Amino acid sequence: MSEQTATTPTIDPIPEGLAERAALLGGPEGTLDQEQITGFVTEQLAGADLDGKSVCLIIPDGTRSVPLPRVLPAIHAALAGRAASVTVLIALGTHAAMSGEAIDALLGSTEHGAQATYPGWEIVNHAWDDPEQIADLGEIPAERITELTGGLLRDVPMRVQINRLCVESDVNLVVGPVFPHEVVGFSGGNKYFFPGCSVHDVIDISHWVGALITASRIIGTLGITPVRQLIDAATELIDAQKLCFTMDVAAGGQDLGAIAFGDPQAAWAAMAKISALTHITYVDKPYQRIVALVPEMYEDIWTGAKGFYKSEPVCADGGEVILYAPHITEVAAMHPGLRDIGYHNIEYFTKQWDRFQDHPWGELAHSTHVTGLGTYDPETGEERQRVRRSFATSIPPEVCAEYNVPYVDPASLDLEALRQDPDTLVIDHAGEVLFRLAEERQAL
C-alpha cells in the first residue's frame, strides 16, 4: 500500500430498531438513585442465561469516569450462586497495567480490598503484551477491510487477536460508559473488546482509519462509522455469548443518568443517542485560546490528550489549545516510538507514506489526533497546523521540543484571569465532554 489519503467519513445511521433491542432506564435529564440502578441490574441479569456459565466481566480502566461501585455490587449479587466462575478483565487497550491500589479505588473497595469486597471474583489486567494470554481468531481479508472502511484501506488484511479470557469464557459481560470518542465516534459496546482487550493489529488498523478520517471530523459523530464497522466485524469472530451494560455518566463521574442492557451493539446504540445529548456542549463561536484542565486520572499525554481532542473543534483557525496538566511528567511510557516521529498532522504522514508506513499505525494516529487538521507540502517540507497546541505540563521544554510541541510553563497561567477573558475557554475536568460549534449540531 503506497498511498494514503485523509477523507471525510461516510457514516451509516444507527439501524432502525437497534437501540430499541436494549432495555433502558433513565435518559438525558436527571440522575438515577441507587435503588433504581440496583433494581435494573438485578432484573436484567435475572433473565440472562448465566447458570453454570463461566463469565468474563469486562470493565474500563481508571482513564474512564464511571461509578463502578454503583453497579458492581448488584452484578456480584446477581451472579453469586449462578455463574460457575467470574473473572473481571480490565480493558486496558495498550495502557499501563493498573496496580492493586488503583484497582481497589476503581472498584470502590479501598476499605477491605477487592477480593473481600467481591468474594469469588478474580480480577486481572488485560495482558496485551503477553502472547501467552492472547488468542488468535483468524484474519479478516483485505477485500472485506476495503469494504468496511469505504475504500480507505486497500490490500490490508486484519489479524484478529484478543485476550484469551474473552474466548474461553461462556459469557462476556461488558460494563462501561459511552462518551464521544476521537477514533470511533462514540465509545462503548464492542469497543471494549477491540481495542480494549485486543493487541496491535486491530488497534493499529482501526486507529489509523480514524486518523485518515481525522479526529476532528469523527469525534462525537453519531452513527456506524467505518471504525465501528471494523470493531463490530472483529467482535463477530468471538464465539461466546456477549452481553453489555452501558451507562451515561453525569458530570463529576459519580452519578448515572441512564443505564442500558442488551447485546453490545444494541446497548451501545441506546446509550450513544443519550450521550450525544449529555456529553456534547455547543458554543456559538470559536475561541482564540482554550485551556483544557486535564484531570489526574490521565497520567500521561497518551491518555490526557483527550483534553485536546474534545476541545479543538471550537478553537479558531490560528488559535491555541493548551493542555494544562502539571501532574503529567511523560508523554507515553508504553509508546516510546512516539519520540521518533513527534506530533504532526495527517498530511505529514500520508504525503511521506513510504517513510512512515512501517511505524506502528496506532502511534501515527495518536500523533495526528494531538495535532488536529493541517497541511504538509512535501516539496518544501513546510508543515502548517490549523491550531497551535501546547503542553503546560511537567514534561521539560527540551522534551516537548523533541515531540514538536511548544512548552508553556504551568505557573505562568493565571487561570482565574483567563476565565474572565471572552476569547478564552477554560475547561474543567477536560476529556469527556466534547465541545462543538452550534452550527454543527446534529438532529437526533
C-alpha positions in Angstrom: 0.0 0.0 0.0 1.9 3.0 -1.3 -0.6 5.8 -0.9 -2.8 7.1 1.9 -5.4 9.9 1.8 -7.4 11.5 4.5 -11.0 11.8 3.8 -14.4 12.9 5.0 -16.2 9.9 6.5 -19.2 8.1 5.2 -21.3 7.4 8.3 -24.2 5.0 8.2 -27.1 5.9 10.6 -27.8 3.6 13.5 -30.0 0.9 12.1 -33.7 1.4 12.9 -34.7 -0.7 15.8 -31.2 -1.4 17.0 -31.3 0.8 20.1 -34.8 -0.5 20.9 -33.5 -4.0 21.4 -31.9 -2.9 24.6 -33.6 -2.4 27.9 -33.2 1.2 29.1 -33.6 3.1 32.3 -33.2 6.8 32.5 -32.4 9.4 29.9 -30.7 12.7 29.2 -32.4 14.5 32.1 -31.8 13.8 35.8 -29.9 11.1 37.5 -30.7 7.6 38.8 -30.8 6.7 42.5 -29.1 3.6 43.9 -32.4 1.7 44.3 -33.2 2.2 40.6 -29.7 1.1 39.5 -29.7 -2.0 41.7 -33.2 -2.9 40.7 -32.4 -2.6 37.0 -29.2 -4.6 37.1 -30.9 -7.3 39.2 -33.9 -7.6 36.9 -31.8 -7.7 33.7 -29.4 -10.4 34.9 -32.2 -12.5 36.4 -33.4 -13.1 32.8 -30.0 -13.8 31.4 -28.7 -17.3 30.7 -25.9 -17.4 33.2 -26.5 -20.5 35.3 -23.4 -22.7 35.4 -21.6 -20.5 33.0 -18.0 -19.0 33.2 -18.3 -15.2 32.9 -15.7 -12.8 31.8 -16.7 -9.4 33.2 -15.1 -6.7 31.2 -14.7 -3.2 32.8 -12.8 0.0 31.9 -9.6 1.1 33.5 -9.0 4.2 35.5 -8.9 6.5 32.5 -12.7 6.4 32.2 -15.0 8.2 34.6 -17.6 5.7 35.7 -19.0 4.9 39.2 -18.5 1.2 39.0 -19.3 0.8 42.8 -22.8 1.9 41.8 -23.3 -1.2 39.6 -20.8 -3.9 40.5 -22.3 -4.9 43.9 -25.6 -5.7 42.2 -23.8 -7.6 39.5 -21.9 -9.6 42.1 -25.1 -10.5 43.9 -26.9 -11.4 40.7 -24.1 -13.8 39.6 -23.5 -15.3 43.1 -24.6 -19.0 43.2 -25.3 -18.9 39.4 -22.1 -18.4 37.5 -19.6 -21.2 37.6 -16.8 -18.6 37.7 -16.3 -14.8 37.3 -13.1 -13.2 36.0 -13.0 -9.4 35.9 -10.9 -8.3 33.0 -9.7 -4.7 32.9 -9.9 -3.5 29.3 -6.6 -1.6 29.2 -6.1 -1.5 25.4 -2.4 -0.7 25.4 -2.5 1.4 28.6 -0.2 0.5 31.6 -1.4 -2.2 33.9 -3.3 -0.9 37.0 -1.8 -1.5 40.4 -3.7 -3.3 43.2 -4.3 0.0 44.9 -5.6 1.6 41.8 -7.9 -1.4 41.1 -9.3 -1.1 44.7 -10.1 2.6 44.1 -11.7 1.8 40.7 -13.9 -0.9 42.2 -14.8 1.0 45.4 -13.0 -1.5 47.6 -10.3 0.6 49.2 -11.5 -0.2 52.7 -11.4 -4.0 52.5 -9.7 -4.8 49.2 -11.3 -6.1 46.0 -11.1 -9.8 47.0 -13.0 -9.1 50.2 -15.5 -6.8 48.6 -16.3 -9.1 45.7 -15.6 -12.6 47.0 -15.2 -15.3 44.4 -14.1 -12.9 41.7 -10.7 -13.0 40.1 -9.6 -9.6 38.9 -6.9 -9.2 36.2 -5.4 -6.6 33.9 -5.6 -7.3 30.2 -2.2 -8.6 29.3 -1.9 -7.1 25.8 1.9 -7.5 25.8 1.9 -11.2 26.8 1.5 -13.5 23.8 0.6 -16.4 26.2 -2.6 -14.6 27.1 -3.7 -13.9 23.6 -6.0 -16.0 21.4 -5.9 -15.8 17.6 -9.3 -15.6 15.9 -8.1 -15.6 12.3 -7.9 -12.9 9.7 -10.4 -10.6 8.1 -9.3 -10.5 4.4 -8.2 -7.3 2.7 -11.2 -7.2 0.4 -13.5 -7.1 3.4 -11.4 -4.4 5.1 -11.7 -2.3 2.0 -15.5 -2.7 2.1 -15.8 -1.9 5.8 -13.6 1.2 5.5 -15.3 2.5 2.4 -12.1 2.1 0.4 -9.9 3.9 2.9 -7.6 0.9 3.2 -6.7 -1.5 0.4 -4.6 -4.6 0.3 -4.5 -4.6 4.1 -5.9 -7.7 5.9 -6.6 -7.5 9.7 -5.4 -10.2 12.1 -7.9 -10.5 14.9 -6.4 -11.3 18.3 -7.9 -10.9 21.7 -7.4 -11.7 25.4 -7.9 -15.5 25.8 -10.4 -15.0 28.6 -12.9 -13.5 26.1 -12.7 -16.6 24.0 -12.6 -19.3 26.7 -15.4 -17.9 28.8 -19.0 -18.9 28.1 -20.3 -15.3 28.6 -18.7 -11.9 28.1 -20.4 -9.2 30.2 -19.2 -5.7 29.3 -19.8 -2.9 31.8 -18.8 0.6 30.7 -19.7 4.1 29.9 -20.4 5.8 26.5 -18.6 9.0 25.6 -17.8 10.9 22.4 -14.6 9.4 21.0 -11.9 10.6 18.7 -11.4 7.3 16.8 -14.8 5.6 16.6 -17.4 8.4 17.1 -18.8 7.2 20.4 -17.1 4.8 22.7 -18.5 1.8 24.4 -20.1 -1.5 23.4 -17.9 -3.7 21.3 -15.1 -1.2 21.7 -14.4 -2.9 25.0 -13.3 -6.0 23.0 -11.4 -4.1 20.3 -9.2 -2.3 21.2 -10.0 -2.8 24.9 -9.0 -6.5 25.1 -7.0 -6.8 21.9 -3.5 -6.3 20.6 -1.8 -4.2 18.0 -3.2 -5.3 14.6 -6.8 -4.4 15.2 -5.7 -1.4 17.3 -3.4 0.0 14.7 -5.7 -0.5 11.8 -8.8 0.9 13.5 -7.0 3.9 14.9 -5.3 4.6 11.5 -8.7 4.5 9.8 -9.9 7.0 12.4 -6.9 9.2 11.7 -7.5 9.2 8.0 -11.0 10.4 8.6 -9.4 12.7 11.3 -10.4 13.0 14.9 -11.8 16.5 14.3 -14.4 15.1 11.9 -15.3 11.7 13.5 -15.4 12.6 17.2 -19.0 12.7 18.5 -20.4 11.6 15.2 -23.5 9.6 15.9 -23.8 6.6 13.6 -22.0 3.5 12.4 -18.6 4.9 11.5 -16.1 2.9 9.4 -14.1 2.3 12.7 -17.2 1.0 14.4 -17.8 -1.4 11.5 -14.2 -2.7 11.9 -14.8 -3.3 15.6 -18.1 -5.0 15.1 -16.7 -7.3 12.4 -13.8 -8.3 14.6 -16.2 -9.0 17.5 -18.3 -11.3 15.4 -15.4 -13.7 15.5 -15.7 -14.2 19.3 -17.8 -17.4 19.7 -19.3 -16.7 23.1 -22.4 -15.1 24.4 -22.0 -11.3 24.6 -24.0 -9.1 27.0 -23.5 -5.4 27.9 -24.4 -2.7 30.4 -23.8 0.7 29.0 -24.0 3.9 31.1 -24.4 7.6 30.7 -22.2 9.2 33.4 -23.1 12.5 34.8 -20.6 15.3 35.2 -18.2 14.5 38.1 -18.3 10.8 37.4 -20.3 9.8 40.5 -23.8 9.6 39.1 -25.6 7.8 36.3 -28.2 9.5 34.1 -29.1 6.3 32.3 -28.2 2.6 32.0 -29.0 0.1 29.2 -28.7 -3.6 28.9 -28.6 -6.0 25.9 -26.2 -7.2 23.3 -23.2 -4.9 23.0 -24.4 -3.3 19.7 -27.9 -2.6 21.0 -26.8 -1.3 24.4 -24.2 0.9 22.7 -26.8 2.4 20.3 -29.3 3.1 23.1 -26.6 5.0 25.1 -24.9 6.8 22.3 -28.1 8.5 21.5 -28.3 9.8 25.1 -24.6 10.6 25.3 -25.0 12.8 22.2 -27.3 14.9 24.2 -25.4 15.0 27.5 -21.7 15.0 26.5 -21.6 17.5 23.7 -21.6 21.2 24.6 -22.4 23.5 21.7 -20.9 27.1 21.7 -21.9 29.9 19.3 -18.4 31.0 18.3 -14.8 29.6 18.2 -12.3 30.7 20.8 -8.8 32.0 20.2 -7.4 30.2 23.2 -8.6 27.1 25.0 -7.1 25.9 28.3 -8.0 22.3 28.9 -7.6 21.3 32.6 -6.6 17.7 32.4 -7.7 15.6 35.5 -5.2 13.4 37.4 -6.9 10.2 36.2 -5.0 10.8 33.0 -1.4 10.0 33.9 0.4 10.8 30.6 -0.3 12.6 27.3 -1.3 9.3 25.6 -4.5 9.4 27.8 -4.7 13.0 28.8 -4.7 14.2 25.1 -8.5 13.7 25.3 -8.4 17.3 26.6 -7.2 18.3 23.1 -9.5 16.1 21.0 -12.6 17.3 22.7 -11.9 21.0 22.6 -10.0 21.5 19.3 -13.3 21.7 17.2 -14.1 25.0 18.9 -10.7 26.6 18.6 -10.5 29.3 16.0 -8.2 29.0 13.0 -4.7 30.1 14.2 -5.8 29.8 17.8 -4.2 27.7 20.6 -5.2 24.8 22.7 -3.2 24.4 25.9 -3.2 21.1 27.7 -2.8 22.2 31.4 -1.6 19.2 33.4 1.2 19.9 35.9 0.9 16.4 37.2 1.9 14.8 33.9 5.6 14.1 33.6 5.8 12.0 30.4 4.3 11.6 27.0 3.7 7.9 26.8 5.9 5.3 28.6 4.2 2.5 26.9 4.8 4.0 23.4 8.4 5.2 23.2 8.2 5.2 19.4 6.3 8.5 19.6 9.6 10.2 20.3 10.8 9.0 16.9 8.0 10.6 15.0 6.8 13.5 17.2 3.4 15.2 16.8 2.3 16.1 13.3 -0.9 16.4 11.2 -2.2 13.7 9.0 -0.8 15.0 5.7 2.7 15.0 7.2 2.4 11.2 7.3 0.2 10.4 4.3 2.4 12.5 1.9 5.5 10.7 3.2 3.9 7.3 3.5 7.0 5.4 2.2 8.9 6.9 5.2 6.3 6.1 7.9 4.3 3.1 6.7 6.3 0.6 8.8 5.9 2.6 12.1 3.1 1.4 14.4 0.0 2.9 12.9 -1.6 3.4 16.4 1.2 5.8 17.2 0.9 7.6 13.9 -2.8 8.0 14.6 -2.3 9.4 18.1 0.2 11.8 16.7 -2.3 13.2 14.3 -5.1 13.3 17.0 -3.0 15.6 19.2 -2.2 17.9 16.3 -5.5 18.4 14.5 -6.1 19.4 11.0 -3.3 20.9 8.9 -1.3 20.7 5.7 2.1 19.5 4.6 4.0 20.3 1.4 6.5 17.6 0.5 8.2 19.8 -2.0 9.2 22.5 0.6 8.9 20.4 3.8 6.6 23.0 5.3 4.0 21.8 7.8 1.2 24.2 8.8 -1.3 23.4 11.6 -4.9 24.8 11.8 -4.3 25.4 15.5 -1.4 25.6 17.8 -1.3 23.0 20.6 0.9 23.4 23.7 1.7 21.4 26.7 1.6 23.1 30.1 2.9 20.0 32.0 5.9 18.9 33.9 7.4 17.5 30.8 10.6 19.6 30.3 10.7 22.2 27.5 13.5 20.3 25.7 11.5 17.1 25.7 8.4 18.9 24.3 10.6 20.3 21.5 11.7 16.7 20.6 8.0 15.9 20.1 7.4 19.0 18.0 5.2 20.6 20.7 5.5 24.1 22.3 6.0 24.2 26.0 4.1 26.5 28.3 5.1 26.9 32.0 2.0 25.9 34.0 3.0 28.5 36.6 2.7 31.3 34.0 -1.0 30.7 33.5 -3.4 32.7 35.7 -6.4 30.5 35.3 -8.8 32.8 37.1 -7.8 35.7 34.8 -8.2 33.5 31.8 -11.7 32.6 32.8 -12.6 36.3 32.6 -11.2 36.6 29.0 -14.1 36.4 26.5 -11.7 35.0 23.9 -10.6 32.1 26.2 -12.4 29.0 27.1 -11.2 27.3 30.3 -12.5 23.7 30.5 -12.6 22.0 33.9 -12.2 18.2 34.0 -11.4 18.2 30.3 -11.5 15.0 28.3 -15.1 13.7 28.5 -17.4 16.5 27.3 -17.0 17.3 23.6 -17.2 20.9 22.5 -18.6 21.7 19.1 -19.9 24.8 17.3 -23.7 25.3 17.4 -23.8 25.2 13.6 -22.7 21.6 13.7 -25.5 20.4 15.9 -26.8 17.0 14.8 -30.5 16.3 14.5 -31.5 13.3 16.7 
